Amino acid sequence: MVKMKIKKNDDVIVISGKDKGKVGKVVRAIPSESKVVVSGVNLVKKHQKADASGNKGGIVTKNLPIHVSNVAIADPKTGKATKVAMKIEGDKKVRVAKKSGAVIK
């Protein structure tokens, strides 16, 4: 298990795979598997059966997790892919974009 520098609600860019170049927001982070779920990325259609509680059956589109190595944080200033560095400002540790030096929320 690797310490992930990508958190929930971060804006990320897919840097490899079938969705390369797409931009989205991290919906869920799964550190135990080193994966993230990004909105609008790695979409699959799942056939779902109707059940007794009233849910209709049909084809449902789902976001599946993507490995964290296939995404990069979007730089807050330029919007391009960047690496993340940790910096101490005052008594707090903050994440900083390596390309522009801007603090990542």
C-alpha positions in Angstrom: 0.0 0.0 0.0 1.4 3.3 -1.1 0.7 6.7 0.5 -1.6 8.4 -2.0 -1.2 12.2 -2.6 -4.6 12.3 -4.4 -7.6 13.0 -2.2 -11.4 13.2 -2.6 -12.7 16.3 -4.5 -9.3 16.8 -6.3 -9.4 17.8 -10.0 -7.4 15.2 -11.9 -6.3 14.4 -15.5 -6.1 10.9 -16.8 -2.6 10.3 -18.2 -2.9 6.8 -19.6 -5.5 4.2 -20.6 -8.6 4.4 -22.7 -9.7 7.7 -21.2 -6.4 9.5 -21.6 -6.7 13.2 -21.6 -10.1 13.3 -19.7 -10.5 15.6 -16.7 -12.7 14.9 -13.8 -13.2 15.2 -10.0 -12.2 12.4 -7.6 -15.5 11.0 -6.2 -13.9 8.4 -4.0 -10.4 7.4 -3.0 -9.5 3.8 -2.1 -6.0 3.9 -0.5 -6.0 0.2 0.4 -6.1 -0.7 -3.3 -4.3 2.4 -4.6 -7.3 3.4 -6.7 -9.6 6.3 -7.2 -13.1 6.8 -8.7 -13.2 9.8 -11.1 -16.4 11.2 -12.4 -16.9 10.7 -16.1 -13.9 8.3 -16.4 -13.7 4.5 -16.8 -17.5 4.3 -17.4 -19.0 0.8 -18.0 -22.6 -0.3 -18.7 -23.9 -2.8 -16.3 -27.1 -4.9 -16.9 -29.1 -4.8 -13.7 -32.0 -7.1 -12.9 -35.2 -5.7 -11.3 -35.6 -6.7 -7.6 -38.5 -7.1 -5.2 -38.0 -3.6 -3.6 -39.3 -1.9 -6.7 -36.0 -1.0 -8.4 -36.4 -1.3 -12.2 -34.1 -3.4 -14.2 -32.1 -2.0 -17.2 -28.7 -0.9 -18.3 -26.9 1.3 -15.7 -23.8 3.3 -16.4 -21.2 3.1 -13.6 -17.9 4.7 -12.8 -15.3 2.0 -11.9 -12.0 2.7 -10.1 -8.9 3.6 -11.9 -5.3 3.0 -10.6 -3.8 6.1 -9.0 -0.7 5.9 -11.2 -2.9 6.6 -14.2 -4.1 10.0 -13.0 -2.3 13.2 -12.1 -3.4 16.3 -10.2 -4.5 19.2 -12.4 -2.4 22.3 -11.6 -4.7 25.0 -10.0 -3.0 27.8 -12.1 -2.5 26.2 -15.6 -4.9 23.2 -15.5 -2.2 20.9 -16.8 -1.0 17.6 -15.1 1.5 18.1 -12.3 3.2 16.2 -9.5 2.5 17.0 -5.8 5.0 18.1 -3.2 4.5 18.5 0.5 5.5 21.8 2.1 5.3 23.2 5.6 3.6 26.6 5.9 3.6 27.9 9.4 2.6 24.9 11.5 0.6 23.2 8.7 1.6 20.7 6.1 0.1 21.6 2.7 0.2 20.0 -0.8 1.8 22.1 -3.5 1.9 21.7 -7.3 5.4 21.2 -8.4 5.0 23.0 -11.8 3.6 26.3 -10.5 4.1 26.2 -6.8 0.4 26.8 -6.1 -1.2 25.3 -3.0 -3.6 22.6 -3.8 -6.8 23.0 -1.7 
